[in-house]
Amino acid sequence: MGEKKKKEKKEKKEKKEKKEKAPAEEKKEKKEKKVEEFSVEYFEAILNDVKGKCEKKIKMKTKDKEAFQQACDSAYQNWTNKMENEKYLDELMENKGASKDEIAEAQKFAEESTKAQPKYEKHAMRQALKIFENLDGDKMSDIEDKLVKGAIIAQATPGVLAKFAEDGYKNQNLLKRLFNDPALMKEMLRNGGAAQYEYAEAMRIYVECLGDDYDDEDEQDKFFPVNKKIALACALELCTGVRHFDVAETIDPVARYKHFEEAHRNGELDPAFPHFSVWELRQVVNCDAPNDQMEWCRNMVMLYCPHVTCLTDPKMTYTYMLQTDVRQRAPKWTGSPRTYPMVLSGGGNESVNSWFGRFVLQSFGLPVWGTKYRRKEGFTRWTSAGWEAMNGADWDTATWNGKAGKDFKMELEARNKAPPSEYFSKLVYLQCLADVIDPGDTMHIPKEERDVLHPERFWRSMSIVSLELLFQTEVEKARTFERTGESLVETKVEKYLKMYEDDAPDKDTKVDTDEGKITLYASKHNNIEGNILTVASFKGGQQCNIIADGMLDFDLPDDTPAKTYKIVVEVNTVSNNKTPLTLMKNHKEDSSVPITLPYTMGMWKKTEPVELELKPGDSIQFSRPRNALGVALKKITLS
């Protein structure tokens, strides 16, 4: 009996322990299940693990850290005062009732704080150098892959990633592909990261652009390396929804990718396009114009003014149109919503002029960055000689989307000086440490403060100093801004350059005495007056562009049949301006006949016929008055 009781007692005890253990195991299983499903706790655990590993490997003297933080505090306080002074000054400038003394005093305070800022930043830089001397980058190399993963989780936040994963297996698989691909994560971070830190959406766009089998080499053609850059640029830059010009609709990132992928394949873009980095391409694909308007722009330029694609002054390439056709004038909008063809047709002030400048460059695949100072907009552009500030833009005073012009210039110069691997190790690495270790969420830092030294953002401030050091570095081998290399297609711009350099003569005047028909070619004029260019036409032959006022003179052949002719001109216009083209005979004003110019939107079309009595030995003239808008002429038919 004793043995039986002992056995029963033992079984009873085991049963009790099992019962007590069950809830704990159930809780553990539940937690593990959530981890598998990318819960908030799952991402937080990864982040905490990376943070712990980083902090263990980083060694620095407390006094050096405190000295740097104090220097950052002084710089931040002065920057805050500077911003407040500039804001107050702007308000006074807009207030018509402000006195000259008030404005002068505000200007004084703004100038003093602006002048003092570099001194505070230099002091912080000196303190940071002491920390850099003791940092051992080799110690961090073994956790590099984990660090970039932690940085992306910190930027995106565990909550946002977990919510994305809740929508199903497809989203979970996207996150797996992202976090299992250290090279892709590094490339994303090196090229500026996802806009507003929407990495999950960026990954979805990236895969949709390239297809689910984008990493299958058998599915890749010769265009794939360029397409991959375009896809990543669209994914990172357009993942938050960039609005189209003058409408509430946003750019479809996948459609934008297809637009540039096809335009590149068809040779429609500038020859430099395939050689830009992903970061540079981000400044292309964020064009706020609809895709069809960009396509129109490329066709318009190649037909109406192809010579602007090959000007010797790199600043004026493409943008010469701002002077000749857009011009700064009172705008004329012909509908709503407004469009870029309307900007070219109706013109506008300095800001509107700049809108078109950004548009035409991005349409041809060239990077731009907008600028704003007070109420005026300008832009900056890439050229083979470096980035240039255009339309009154000033790197020192301009801002765009919360970023100061001088900071953008410093970044682009640093990126150009340092090879990608060096840029990552000297700058992006520190930015990753900031994301993982600095207190607070990265996304909650105000846009205008992301490039500003701050005592509580230790590692972010260290990265800002590192960027300045990269900017100041004198490299042994200078890296130019030229973007050249082997091309996959011959572009239209390259084809036109050959035509421009060959400068093949146009056809001679043709006289068909049987039909009483004469064909004159615009370039075969007898004489010209005013602002007229004769250039190779992309359509073949030559064309004459009357930029403003001017006159073309043609002598009729000796065998011209005497009769009343119907005269038709093949023209190209980009303005809906009603100023006609004036036709006259033998320079006599009393023979003048107005020719109504159709608004062709950059395409070649024929005018309605006008009548004029002509005979052998006569001459005819086509003229435009002063301040008239441009028109291109190619062929004149008399029948």
C-alpha positions in Angstrom: 0.0 0.0 0.0 2.9 2.4 0.8 4.4 2.0 -2.7 1.0 2.6 -4.3 0.4 5.8 -2.3 3.8 7.1 -3.2 3.2 6.5 -6.9 -0.2 8.3 -6.7 1.3 11.2 -4.9 4.1 11.5 -7.5 1.6 11.4 -10.4 -0.5 14.0 -8.7 2.5 16.3 -8.3 3.6 15.9 -11.9 0.0 16.6 -13.1 0.0 19.8 -11.0 3.4 20.9 -12.3 2.3 20.3 -15.8 -0.9 22.3 -15.3 1.1 25.2 -13.8 3.7 25.0 -16.6 1.1 25.0 -19.4 0.2 28.7 -19.4 3.8 29.7 -19.4 4.6 27.5 -22.4 1.4 28.7 -24.1 2.5 32.3 -23.6 6.0 31.4 -24.9 4.6 29.7 -28.0 2.3 32.7 -28.6 5.3 35.1 -28.3 7.4 32.9 -30.7 4.5 32.9 -33.1 4.3 36.7 -33.1 8.1 36.9 -33.7 7.7 34.8 -36.8 5.0 37.1 -37.9 7.2 40.2 -37.6 5.6 41.7 -34.5 6.6 45.0 -33.0 8.5 43.0 -30.3 10.4 41.1 -33.0 11.8 44.3 -34.6 12.4 45.9 -31.2 14.4 42.9 -30.2 16.6 43.1 -33.3 17.1 46.8 -32.7 18.0 46.4 -29.0 20.4 43.6 -29.9 22.2 45.8 -32.5 22.3 48.8 -30.2 23.9 46.6 -27.4 26.5 45.2 -29.7 27.4 48.7 -31.0 27.7 50.2 -27.6 30.0 47.4 -26.4 32.4 48.0 -29.4 32.5 51.8 -29.2 35.1 53.3 -26.9 35.5 57.0 -26.2 36.6 59.3 -23.4 33.7 60.8 -21.5 35.4 64.2 -21.4 35.7 64.2 -25.2 32.1 63.3 -25.7 30.9 66.0 -23.3 33.1 68.6 -24.9 31.7 67.8 -28.3 28.1 67.8 -27.0 28.7 71.2 -25.4 30.1 72.6 -28.7 27.0 71.2 -30.5 24.7 72.8 -28.0 26.3 76.2 -28.7 26.0 75.7 -32.4 22.4 74.6 -32.1 21.5 77.6 -29.9 23.0 80.0 -32.4 21.3 78.3 -35.3 18.0 78.6 -33.5 18.5 82.3 -33.1 19.6 82.6 -36.7 16.4 81.0 -37.9 14.2 83.1 -35.6 16.0 86.3 -36.8 15.6 85.4 -40.5 11.9 84.5 -39.9 11.3 87.9 -38.2 13.1 89.7 -41.0 11.0 88.0 -43.7 7.9 89.0 -41.8 9.1 92.6 -41.7 10.0 92.6 -45.4 6.4 91.4 -46.3 4.9 94.0 -43.9 4.4 97.2 -45.8 4.0 99.1 -42.6 7.4 98.1 -41.2 9.9 101.0 -40.8 13.3 101.2 -42.3 14.9 101.2 -38.8 13.0 98.0 -37.8 14.1 96.3 -41.0 17.7 97.5 -40.6 17.9 96.2 -37.0 16.4 92.8 -38.0 19.0 92.6 -40.8 21.8 93.3 -38.4 20.7 90.5 -36.0 20.2 88.1 -38.9 23.6 88.9 -40.3 25.4 88.5 -36.9 23.9 85.1 -36.2 24.6 83.9 -39.8 28.2 85.1 -39.6 28.7 83.4 -36.2 27.4 80.0 -37.2 30.6 78.8 -39.1 32.7 79.6 -36.0 30.5 77.4 -33.7 30.6 74.6 -36.3 34.4 74.8 -36.6 34.7 74.5 -32.8 32.5 71.5 -32.8 34.6 70.0 -35.6 37.8 70.3 -33.6 36.1 68.5 -30.7 34.8 65.8 -33.0 38.3 65.1 -34.3 39.5 64.0 -30.9 36.7 61.4 -30.9 37.5 60.2 -34.5 41.1 59.6 -33.4 40.0 56.9 -30.9 37.3 55.3 -33.0 38.3 51.9 -34.4 36.2 51.2 -37.5 37.7 47.7 -37.8 36.0 46.7 -34.6 32.6 47.4 -36.1 33.1 45.6 -39.4 31.9 42.2 -38.1 28.5 43.7 -37.3 28.1 45.9 -40.4 25.3 43.8 -41.8 23.4 43.9 -38.5 24.0 47.7 -38.2 22.4 48.5 -41.5 19.5 46.3 -40.7 19.1 48.0 -37.3 19.3 51.4 -39.0 16.5 50.7 -41.4 14.3 49.2 -38.6 15.0 52.4 -36.5 14.2 54.7 -39.4 11.1 52.9 -40.4 10.1 52.1 -36.8 9.1 48.6 -35.5 5.4 49.7 -35.4 5.2 50.7 -39.1 7.1 47.5 -40.2 4.8 45.3 -38.1 1.7 46.9 -39.5 3.0 46.4 -43.1 3.6 42.7 -42.3 0.1 42.3 -40.9 -1.3 42.6 -44.4 -0.3 39.1 -45.3 2.4 36.7 -46.5 3.3 38.8 -49.6 4.3 41.8 -47.4 6.2 39.5 -45.0 8.1 38.0 -47.9 9.1 41.5 -49.1 10.5 42.3 -45.6 12.4 39.0 -45.6 13.9 39.8 -49.0 14.9 43.2 -47.8 16.4 42.2 -44.4 18.2 39.2 -45.9 19.9 41.3 -48.5 22.7 43.4 -46.8 24.0 44.7 -50.1 20.6 46.1 -51.0 20.2 47.7 -47.5 23.6 49.3 -47.8 22.8 50.6 -51.3 19.5 52.1 -50.1 21.2 53.9 -47.2 24.2 55.0 -49.2 21.8 56.6 -51.7 19.9 58.7 -49.2 17.5 56.1 -47.8 13.7 55.9 -48.4 11.8 59.1 -48.4 10.1 59.7 -45.1 11.7 56.3 -44.1 9.0 54.2 -45.9 11.3 51.3 -46.5 8.6 48.7 -46.7 6.7 50.5 -49.4 10.0 51.3 -51.2 10.8 47.5 -51.3 7.4 46.8 -52.7 7.9 49.3 -55.5 11.4 48.1 -56.2 10.3 44.5 -56.7 7.2 45.5 -58.7 9.5 47.6 -61.0 12.0 44.8 -61.7 9.7 41.8 -61.2 9.7 39.0 -58.6 12.6 37.3 -60.4 14.8 40.4 -60.6 17.7 38.5 -59.0 17.6 35.7 -61.6 20.5 36.4 -64.0 18.8 34.4 -66.8 16.0 37.0 -66.9 18.4 40.0 -67.1 19.3 41.7 -70.4 22.0 44.3 -71.1 19.8 47.1 -69.8 19.3 45.5 -66.4 22.1 47.4 -64.5 20.7 50.7 -65.6 17.1 49.6 -65.0 18.1 48.5 -61.5 19.3 52.0 -60.7 16.2 53.6 -62.1 14.0 51.2 -60.1 15.8 51.9 -56.9 15.7 55.6 -57.5 11.9 55.5 -58.0 11.4 53.2 -55.0 13.4 55.4 -52.6 12.2 58.8 -53.9 8.6 58.2 -54.7 7.5 55.8 -52.0 5.6 58.5 -50.1 3.6 59.9 -53.1 5.0 63.0 -54.9 2.2 65.2 -56.3 1.9 66.0 -60.0 2.1 69.7 -61.0 -1.1 71.6 -60.1 -3.2 68.5 -59.3 -3.8 66.4 -56.3 -2.9 63.1 -58.0 0.5 61.5 -57.1 3.1 60.0 -59.3 2.8 56.3 -59.9 6.3 55.1 -59.1 6.1 51.9 -61.3 4.7 53.9 -64.2 7.5 56.5 -63.7 10.1 53.6 -63.8 8.6 52.3 -67.0 8.7 55.8 -68.5 12.4 56.3 -68.0 13.2 52.7 -68.7 11.5 52.9 -72.1 12.9 56.4 -72.8 16.4 55.2 -72.2 15.9 52.1 -74.3 14.6 54.3 -77.1 17.5 56.7 -77.0 15.3 59.7 -75.9 17.4 60.8 -72.9 20.7 62.7 -72.6 23.7 60.5 -73.1 24.8 61.0 -69.5 21.6 59.4 -68.1 22.7 55.8 -67.7 25.9 56.8 -65.9 24.3 58.7 -63.0 24.3 57.2 -59.5 21.0 56.2 -57.8 21.2 59.3 -55.7 21.6 61.5 -58.8 18.7 59.7 -60.5 16.5 60.5 -57.5 16.9 64.1 -58.6 15.5 63.1 -62.0 12.6 60.8 -61.3 10.9 63.1 -58.9 9.9 65.5 -61.7 6.4 66.6 -60.9 5.2 66.5 -64.5 3.0 63.7 -65.8 4.9 61.2 -68.0 3.1 62.2 -71.2 4.2 65.8 -70.7 7.9 64.8 -70.3 7.6 62.7 -73.5 6.1 65.8 -75.2 8.9 67.9 -74.0 11.6 65.7 -75.5 9.8 65.6 -78.9 9.2 69.3 -78.8 12.9 70.2 -78.1 14.2 67.8 -80.8 11.9 69.3 -83.4 11.6 73.0 -82.4 15.0 73.9 -81.0 17.3 70.8 -81.3 20.4 73.0 -81.1 19.8 73.6 -77.3 20.9 70.0 -76.7 24.5 70.6 -77.8 25.4 74.1 -76.7 29.0 74.5 -75.7 28.1 76.3 -72.4 27.0 73.4 -70.2 24.9 75.7 -68.0 22.8 76.7 -71.0 22.3 73.2 -72.5 18.5 72.7 -72.7 17.8 75.7 -70.5 18.6 78.2 -73.2 14.9 78.0 -73.9 14.2 79.9 -70.7 15.7 83.0 -72.3 14.5 82.6 -75.9 11.0 81.2 -75.4 9.7 81.0 -71.8 11.0 84.4 -70.9 10.1 86.4 -67.8 6.8 88.0 -68.6 3.2 88.2 -67.3 1.9 84.6 -67.3 -1.0 83.6 -69.5 -2.8 80.4 -68.3 -5.2 79.0 -70.8 -6.8 76.3 -68.7 -6.9 74.4 -65.4 -5.1 72.5 -64.2 -2.0 74.2 -65.5 0.4 72.3 -67.6 4.0 72.6 -68.7 3.1 73.3 -72.3 1.1 76.2 -70.9 4.2 77.5 -69.0 6.2 77.5 -72.3 3.4 79.1 -74.2 2.3 81.7 -71.6 5.6 82.4 -69.7 5.8 83.7 -66.2 7.9 85.3 -63.5 11.2 84.1 -62.3 9.7 81.3 -60.3 7.5 80.0 -63.2 10.6 80.3 -65.4 12.4 78.0 -63.0 9.6 75.5 -63.0 10.1 75.0 -66.7 13.9 74.8 -66.3 13.6 71.9 -63.9 11.0 70.3 -66.1 13.0 70.3 -69.3 16.2 69.0 -67.7 14.4 66.2 -65.9 12.5 65.3 -69.0 15.9 64.5 -70.7 17.1 62.6 -67.6 19.3 65.2 -66.0 19.4 65.8 -62.2 18.1 69.1 -60.8 17.4 70.4 -57.3 14.9 73.2 -56.7 15.6 76.3 -54.6 13.6 78.9 -52.7 14.5 82.1 -51.1 11.6 84.0 -49.6 9.0 83.8 -52.3 11.3 83.3 -55.3 12.0 79.9 -56.7 15.1 79.0 -58.7 16.9 75.8 -59.4 20.3 74.1 -59.5 21.4 71.7 -62.1 24.0 69.1 -62.9 26.5 69.8 -65.6 29.6 68.0 -66.7 31.6 70.8 -65.1 29.8 70.6 -61.7 26.4 71.7 -60.3 25.3 75.2 -61.2 22.9 77.6 -59.5 20.4 79.0 -62.0 17.8 81.7 -62.3 19.0 83.8 -59.3 19.5 80.8 -57.0 22.2 81.2 -54.4 23.7 78.2 -52.6 24.2 80.2 -49.4 20.6 81.5 -49.0 18.5 78.9 -50.8 16.5 76.1 -49.2 14.4 73.3 -50.7 12.0 70.9 -48.8 13.7 71.8 -45.5 17.3 71.4 -46.7 19.7 74.3 -46.9 21.4 74.9 -50.3 24.9 74.9 -48.7 24.1 71.5 -47.1 22.9 70.0 -50.4 26.0 71.3 -52.2 28.3 69.9 -49.5 26.6 66.5 -49.8 26.8 66.4 -53.6 30.5 67.5 -53.5 31.3 64.9 -50.9 29.5 62.1 -52.8 31.5 63.1 -55.9 34.9 63.1 -54.1 34.5 59.9 -52.2 34.1 56.5 -53.9 30.9 54.7 -52.8 32.7 52.4 -50.3 34.5 55.3 -48.7 31.4 57.4 -48.5 29.6 54.5 -46.8 32.4 53.9 -44.3 33.0 57.6 -43.4 29.5 58.9 -43.4 26.7 56.4 -43.8 28.1 54.3 -41.0 27.8 57.2 -38.6 24.3 57.9 -39.7 23.4 54.3 -39.0 24.9 54.6 -35.5 22.7 57.7 -35.1 19.6 55.8 -36.1 20.4 52.9 -33.7 21.9 54.7 -30.7 20.7 58.3 -30.5 17.6 58.9 -28.4 14.2 59.4 -30.1 12.9 58.3 -33.5 14.8 59.5 -36.6 11.5 60.3 -38.3 10.6 62.8 -35.6 13.6 65.1 -36.3 12.3 68.2 -38.1 13.4 68.3 -41.8 15.2 71.6 -41.3 17.2 70.2 -38.4 18.5 67.0 -40.1 21.8 68.7 -41.1 22.2 70.8 -37.9 24.5 70.0 -34.9 22.5 69.0 -31.8 23.7 68.0 -28.3 21.3 65.2 -27.9 21.9 63.8 -31.4 25.5 62.8 -30.8 26.1 60.4 -33.7 24.0 62.4 -36.1 26.1 65.4 -35.3 29.3 63.3 -35.7 28.0 62.3 -39.2 27.5 66.0 -40.1 31.1 66.7 -39.1 32.3 63.8 -41.2 30.4 65.1 -44.2 32.1 68.5 -43.8 35.5 66.7 -43.5 34.8 64.8 -46.7 33.8 68.0 -48.4 37.0 69.6 -47.4 39.3 66.7 -48.3 41.8 67.3 -51.0 41.8 64.0 -53.0 44.9 62.7 -54.7 43.0 62.0 -57.9 40.2 64.5 -58.6 36.9 63.0 -59.6 35.0 65.1 -62.2 31.3 65.5 -62.6 31.5 64.0 -66.1 29.2 61.1 -66.5 30.4 59.1 -69.5 31.1 55.5 -70.4 29.9 52.8 -72.8 26.4 53.4 -73.9 23.8 50.8 -74.8 22.0 52.9 -77.4 22.9 55.9 -79.6 20.7 58.7 -78.3 18.8 61.2 -80.4 20.9 63.9 -78.8 24.1 62.1 -80.1 22.6 61.7 -83.6 21.6 65.3 -83.7 25.1 66.4 -82.6 26.5 64.6 -85.7 24.0 66.4 -87.9 24.8 69.7 -86.3 28.5 69.3 -86.8 28.1 68.0 -90.4 25.9 71.0 -91.2 24.8 69.5 -94.4 23.3 72.1 -96.8 19.6 72.2 -97.4 18.0 71.4 -100.8 18.0 74.0 -103.5 15.0 76.0 -104.5 12.7 73.9 -106.8 10.6 75.3 -109.6 8.0 73.2 -111.3 7.0 75.3 -114.3 4.4 72.7 -115.5 2.5 72.9 -112.3 3.5 76.5 -111.5 4.9 75.4 -108.1 7.9 76.8 -106.3 9.5 75.3 -103.2 11.8 77.5 -101.1 13.8 76.1 -98.1 14.1 78.5 -95.2 17.9 78.1 -94.9 18.4 79.2 -98.5 17.4 82.8 -97.7 19.1 85.7 -99.5 19.5 87.7 -96.3 18.5 87.8 -92.7 17.9 90.6 -90.2 17.4 90.4 -86.4 17.5 87.4 -84.0 17.4 84.4 -86.4 19.4 81.1 -86.1 19.9 78.7 -89.0 20.6 75.2 -87.6 20.4 71.6 -88.6 16.9 70.2 -88.3 16.4 66.8 -86.6 13.8 66.1 -89.2 16.6 66.5 -91.9 17.9 69.5 -93.8 17.9 72.8 -92.0 15.5 75.2 -90.2 15.5 78.9 -89.3 14.4 79.8 -85.8 13.2 83.4 -85.5 13.9 83.9 -81.8 12.2 87.3 -81.5 12.1 90.1 -84.1 13.7 89.4 -87.4 13.2 89.1 -91.2 14.0 86.5 -93.8 14.5 87.6 -97.4 14.1 85.3 -100.5 14.8 86.1 -104.1 12.5 84.3 -106.5 14.1 82.4 -109.4 14.2 84.0 -112.9 11.9 81.3 -114.3 9.2 82.0 -111.7 5.8 81.9 -113.5 4.0 85.2 -113.1 0.7 84.6 -111.3 -1.2 84.9 -108.0 0.3 82.3 -105.7 -1.1 80.5 -102.7 1.7 80.5 -100.1 2.0 77.9 -97.3 4.8 77.9 -94.7 5.9 74.8 -92.7 6.2 76.2 -89.2 6.8 75.1 -85.6 5.5 77.2 -82.7 5.5 76.7 -78.9 3.4 79.7 -78.0 -0.3 80.4 -78.5 0.5 84.0 -79.0 -1.6 85.6 -81.8 1.2 87.7 -83.4 1.1 86.7 -87.1 4.0 86.1 -89.4 4.1 89.0 -91.9 4.7 88.3 -95.6 5.5 91.1 -98.0 6.8 91.6 -101.5 9.9 93.6 -102.5 10.2 95.1 -99.0 7.0 97.1 -99.6 4.8 97.4 -96.5 1.7 98.1 -98.6 2.0 94.6 -99.9 2.0 93.0 -96.4 -0.1 89.9 -95.8 -0.5 88.5 -92.3 0.0 84.7 -92.0 -1.8 83.3 -89.0 0.5 81.0 -87.1 -1.0 77.8 -85.7 -0.1 76.8 -82.2 1.7 73.6 -83.1 3.0 72.7 -79.6 6.5 72.1 -80.9 5.5 69.9 -83.9 5.9 70.8 -87.6 2.6 71.9 -89.3 1.6 74.0 -92.3 -0.1 77.4 -92.2 -3.3 78.1 -94.0 -2.6 79.5 -97.5 -2.4 83.2 -98.2 -2.4 84.8 -101.7 0.1 87.1 -103.2 0.7 88.1 -106.9 4.3 87.4 -107.9 6.5 87.5 -111.1 10.2 86.8 -112.0 12.6 89.1 -110.3 10.4 89.7 -107.2 11.6 89.0 -103.7 9.5 88.0 -100.7 10.1 88.6 -97.0 8.9 87.0 -93.8 9.1 89.1 -90.7 8.3 89.2 -87.0 8.0 92.4 -84.9 10.0 93.3 -81.8 9.2 91.3 -78.7 7.4 88.6 -80.7 7.7 85.1 -79.5 9.7 82.4 -81.4 8.7 80.5 -84.5 10.7 78.0 -86.6 10.4 77.9 -90.4 11.5 75.0 -92.6 9.9 75.1 -96.0 7.8 77.6 -98.1 5.5 76.4 -100.9 4.1 78.6 -103.5 1.5 77.1 -105.8 
